């Protein structure tokens, strides 16, 4: 049992190190967020897509404009996000 636990722990550490070195992020959670514009007379709401990613060390949040047809925004978060350096 201890050997299986140690192997599992080493695999998790290796996975985190690969994420850190490669600059890749893995999607953990996505959420649609409404923002009401207080300066508009007709109170238009803007819809954002919040994507929470795991970087191997911590969690980061990236926001996209939401669009059902993927033309002026995204309809879902990408599962794997690669940093552009």
N, C-alpha and C positions, 0 to 999 in steps of 0.2 A: 504494500500500500504506500509506503514511504517513497519507493522508487517511482511509482506512477505519479505521485504528487510532485516530486522533484522534476521529472520530465515535463509535466504540464507547466510548471513554473518557468522552466528554462525556455519552453516554446513561447510563452507569453512575453518574456523578456526579449527574446530574439525578434518577435513580431514588432514590439515597440521600437527596438533599435533600427530595424529596417525602415519603419515609418519615419523616424528621426533623420536618418541618413539620406533617404531618397526625397524628402520633402513632400511626401504623399499624405493625404488626409482621407480618413474613412468616415462616411456619414453615420451619425448616431441617431439624429432626430431632425425632423423638419416640421415647421409650423407656419400657418398662414396668419399674417398680422394685418389688421385694419388700422389705418391712421386717418383721423378726421382732420382736415385742413381748417384751422380756425379763421383764416383770413378770407376764405371763400364765402360768398353769400348763400350759396345753395348747399353748403356742407358736403362737398364731394369727398368720398373716402378713397384713399389710395391703398392698394393691397400689396403687401410685401411677402416674400417667402423667406423665412429665417431658417438657415441650415446650420446645424451644430455638428462639427467635425472633431474627431479625435486625431491628434497629431503625433501621438506616441509619448508625449509628455504632459499635455494639457488639452483642454477643449477650446475651440475657437468658434465664433459665430460669424457667418457670412450672410448678407442680405442681398436678395435679388428682387427685381420687379416681377410681379406675378402676371402671367398672361395665359389664358386657357389654350390659345392656339400657338404658343411659342414664337410669336413674331416680335412683339415689343417687350418680351420678358421670358421667363421660364415657367413651365407648368409643374416642374418638380426639381428637386435638388439632384445634382449628379452624385452617384454613390461614391466614386473615387475622384478626389480633387487633387490635382498636381500643382504645386506652387510654381509660378513663373518667375524665375530669377533673372 
